Amino acid sequence: MRLGRTLVGIALIAASLVALAAPITTGIWSLQFLALLPLLIGLTELRRTVSDANLRYRPSAYATGILALAVAMFLYLSPSLAATGVVVLLLSLLVLDGVSKVAGAFVYSRTGPPWLVTIVNGGVNLVLAFVGWLLWRRIGVDVAVGFALAGYTAAAGWRLLLSRTIGSTDGNDGETANNHPDPRLGLGEHALFGAVRESRVAGEAATRQSELYWFLAIGAVLFAVHLGRMQSRDTWLGLVSPIVAIVGDIVMAILLGAFLVLPVRLLWRRVSRPVERRFWKIRLSGHDRQMDPLPRRIMSEWTDARFSFSESLRRARASLPSAAFFIVRLGLPLAILFVAVNPIWGFSWYFNTESWASGFYQKVTELRVDRWREGMVDAVARSYDAKGDGLFEVAPPGIEEGDFSFIVIGDPGEGDASQYSLVDRYLKLGLRDDVKFLIISSDVIYPAGAMTDYERNFYMPFKGFTKPIYAIPGNHDWFDALEGFNANFLQPYAARYALAARADVDLNLTSTDSARIGSLVARADRLRNLYEIRNGEQRAPYFEIQTHDFALLAIDTGIRRTIDDRQRQWLEDVLRRSQDKFIMAVVGHPKYAAGQDTSIGDQEFSELYAMLENAGVRVLMAGDTHAFEYYLQDRDSDSGRRPIHYFMNGGGGAYLSIGGALDWPADPDVAAWTYYPSSDTIRTKLDDETPPWKRPFWQWIKRFGAWPISIETLSGMFDFNQAPFYQSFVEVRVERSLNRIVFALHGANGPVRWRDMEIGQDEASGGRADEAVEFVVEMKMAEAGRAAGATR
């Protein structure tokens, strides 16, 4: 045993050196690679705790193992979610672990490990947290996480090397068979306890068999429910979705069991312990024989159930598998209730385990997007035998001369009331002769871009819009390897080659064969004709629109906000061809969101926006974040200093991103800004509509700012599909006759008014409170470096 712990300790110290090198040697995989270390630590610490009779009954002794497993899970699941969140959680857990060790050294100084060793261990974690924080602020996320985990792993190895030898235990920790498993009852030994325990053991095999039967039956029912709701039949990834949802149900059961049901049961046991003690004394004395049969039976069954619960709790403390089974059993009924009533209570990305599958899709696809896109574009170019200009140009009619308009709507595809709240607005605009086309700027289909969702989430809400519809994919559209998007938005000829190319990139290790490709293209064509929608006119997930004086570039940034080499070359060529024109770019992800420059720390994303800014792009519009924000900033470009207008236009139907409105920085990165909806209207909506079961999270936001995570991270929890709706989209009017382009904001009830906006500076608003929100930009600048900015 001692030799084994020594070898594990040495291995952990060696692994700490790997953690220091990981940010350099593993690149973008570094955070996920580093997740292996806390996973190892967590399992080692829990094994050590449950094997030591002096530790297994001490709740604080489990803290290190549990916290390490939490770090491992977070690092693996969300390295691309929010790097700051990774660091904050990791450093917070180091602080918590350090504090718990230092405190435990004093509380358990007689029965625990040597107090000085424990204090040193805790102090090391506190120092690691402080140094990690300095590295994070001064160098970078990966280095900070690598250093913190390296020190944490080395400390765990040192702890194993220096800790005393773990003694063997008999599993009962000195208790006799005639003891009650809850010593706080103070009942001593009695043969009745032994009889109850023997009866429980005798029936244990049958009980476990019955529980296993019910667990399997419940699993089959949940699988059928998820399979029916998710309509998972298009790909092997889709068929995995119900299984992912069931895993989510188990995780939900663990969370509910550990953090809700078990604390309530323990509190009830503590409060009702005097009653239980009194009932046991009646039974031990034999006075229960004088009671009527019914109350006697009730008392006996209740005390036996309490005995069984205490016995299960004792076993859970001594065995990690027993603890896991015990917690799942406690939380499973509530988890099933969540699955059943979640659609009734209202959708939430956090409480709907079916939506968790999208997180699985993201992990599978995020690192392959650029390779897929590059392969698709190469195949399409070969199929058209085209290498020159115009391969990815679309040409909506009626825009070459005179004034014209078009609509840009971002992130519409949830297929619920929030999306439909805008339908009448853009359908009404689409009836005007001057409106020539519509662009979807991100996330056409939630949750995973699947072909099965296109009829409900795209064709039905856009039925009646008779002008061409173009789109760039959002991160959710990429989750099914862009199959649904390609089949519906690319020309059928191009779609076939793009779909086949993706399969080739994956070495044909996919269910997407020629028969499936033909089925996808045919189904999209059928829906297109039945709903009379004019999509399917692109040749790639990015495109350009060119006139003699106006150029629009639509850029796909995938999941990780990157472009591949083919798209970069296309973009450079298009920017060169578009010189001396008014250039507008629709980008997959925004540069500015919630008052902050999101490109900081992301070199590829920052270089993309720098390329666009330097090339003279005047307007940069993006979706992805579900709200409307506008920024005006003067920037240097190759043609001199000029104002650039940044629009975040992602309020087309998905849940509202409340992080900007409720957590706007005191000193935003851009001085001239405005956003919709305003903070007050968001707070009023959440106050009025948050159901009781979500109110703790709303109170957490209001009182603590969602610390230690962010308000924006919790946005998906507050998806309310009833009025008032604050979804929005932008109408773009190219008014050549007035030498200007107008960007008009529309909401669920018509044009948004300035009184509905949160305004940072007069320069960003202009206009009176009751006037419609319109941002006006000169097409041809009279004087380089200045423009009209944003007026009424």
JOHUKA-V567303 format. One record per helix or strand of 2 or more residues. SS is the DSSP state (alpha for helix, beta for strand). FROM is the first residue (numbers start at 1). TO is the last residue. Records with the same first field share a line. If there is no record, write none. Layout:
# JOHUKA-V567303
SS->FROM-TO + FROM-TO
This chain:
# JOHUKA-V567303
alpha->2-25 + 27-50 + 59-77 + 83-107 + 115-138 + 141-162 + 183-185 + 191-202 + 204-230 + 236-271 + 273-285 + 287-290 + 293-318 + 320-345 + 353-365 + 369-384 + 417-420 + 423-430 + 451-462 + 476-480 + 483-489 + 492-505 + 514-531 + 565-577 + 603-614 + 659-662 + 679-689 + 692-704 + 712-717 + 736-738 + 754-756 + 762-764
beta->404-409 + 435-440 + 468-471 + 543-546 + 550-555 + 582-587 + 592-593 + 596-597 + 619-622 + 628-637 + 640-649 + 672-676 + 728-735 + 740-747 + 750-751 + 758-759 + 774-778
